[in-house]
Amino acid sequence: MKRCCVVIVFIVFVVSIVIPTVWAQDVVVHPTVKKEDISRNALRAIFGMRLRKWSNGLPITVFVLRDDSPVHIEFSKTILHMFPYQLRRAWDRQVFSGTGQSPFVVNSLEEMRTKVASTPGAIGYSPREGVDDNLNVLKVR
Amino acid sequence: MIILTCSKFVKNTPFLKGVSSFFFILLVCVVSPAQGRMLPENTQVHGFVSQGFILTSKNRFFGDSENGTFRFSEFGINTSVQFTPDLQLSAQALSRQAGTGDKGEIHLDFGMLDYKWISNEKGEFGVRLGRIKNPLGFYNDTRDVAFTRPSIFLPQSIYFDRTRNLALSADGASLYSEYRTHFGNYFYELEIGYPDVNDRETVVALIGSTNGSLQHEISYITRFLFEKGGGRFRLGLSGALLNIKFKSGTSPFSEGKIRFRPMILSLQYNAERWSLTSEYALRYFKYRNVDGINDFSKKGESFYLQGTYRIVPQVEALLRYDLLFQDRNDRNGDQFASTPAFSGIPAHTRFAKDITLGLLWDITHAWMTRIEYHYVEGTAWLPVLDNMDPSSTHRYWNMLAILLSYRF
């Protein structure tokens, strides 16, 4: 019994260390976006589809995973500090009042990385270990 | 332009009215799978189809609801093209069937050109030209899209369907701005244009069976919004000054004026599992020389408090208390009912208190279904065209509604 408890505590401990690193995410952009960092509020405006161009005039193309994807939920909550349903509502409000468009939805992280790496001005997100040299990482201020 | 011409053509051809729903379904079927493959990069097409069922214990809401009615449906399709990040063209065609008042004709819901003069991380400033959705309260801009509403029917005290066309959109121009700070984001919009005053339900609601017609005059709509934490806390203040000219049908030289001034205060808090929303409105009406009614004014009052709880991400429950008073100085309608001119019209036509319980289920990303139950005292927001004789309406009544919606 005692040993069992020790094992459980150990597993919980290991998992709690591993999970945050597994889920630690980066905001990734196409290398044409010459920026190192961005404010959280500007990032919210970009993923909220209200800010549509970079400061050098390059159009922003936003890629997201589906609303129910665990990576999307984690990104919304930990990086944007928003809930996925708030993003969805904001997109719907704009699309159905004619004041904006909705982001491109990709089906996998693989597709996300390929699309962001091949579209000038693109922005997306990815777990840290999947980020390679084809993508720039934006630090959130 | 094409949509506008089409809608006029459909309006003038009775046969096509019935076909309009079919047309939309066909369009949805054709466009839906094509989206993303055939469309140019900066063009998007979206749409929705909703079908409702309504059953009331007494009184009629959108058709013969006492025996159950399916005469509540909404179809819409929109397209937007972003020529540059600063220039967008968008338009939406909409068909709505709702009892006697709305017969399902296709009309242009919005159609506008949007240009941003300034757009950067700090904020934006731009202009919209064309037919623009009126920015009133939290929900008016997208009130006909089931997916953007918290319930099947929006709180009727503020978003009543009686004069919906009047508040829906206007033809004109609007200036809009957003200012982003660390503390929160500020939004401001000012629209100047002509509202639609000619739909039957609006005319009946404003001048009853009076012999005459209404003409729109230049009107103003404005909204200020403050959002903190990416929309976790939202505060809004919106208002309008709607000017309408009355032309008497009996004496051709007689002209009157109706002024409608609604003001809405909106508050919302969004947590992960629950949201709390409340709006309060004062509605000022002023009539001058409308068929003998001179210098008549009244102040209506509306309020609702609404809580939603997401049991799991796909299932959301709703509880709402909604209040409407036609005349703030005569909330229970007693003064009105004792006025000889209105004899026979019951006091309960002057107010409505509605307790709503609702449940939403997102079956998939595209399909959604809802069920809701209303317990209502009063008939102030009952559609007039569905209940032409106010003396035969009932004070206490229940309503059950079911809705199925598809989007793409």
Interface residues (C-beta under 8 A of the other chain):
Chain A: I38 S39 N41 A42 R44 A45 G48 R50 L51 R52 K53 S55 G57 P59 I60 R66 D67 D68 L80 H81 M82 F83 P84 Y85 Q86 R89 A90 D92 R93 V95 F96 S97 G98 T99 G100 Q101 S102
Chain B: Q44 H46 F48 G76 N78 S80 Q82 T84 P85 D86 Q88 S90 A91 Q92 F110 G111 M112 D114 K116 S119 N120 E121 E124 R128 I132 K133 D141 T142 V145 F147 T148 E178 R180 T181 H182 N185 G229 G230 G231 R232 N270 E272 R310 P313 H365
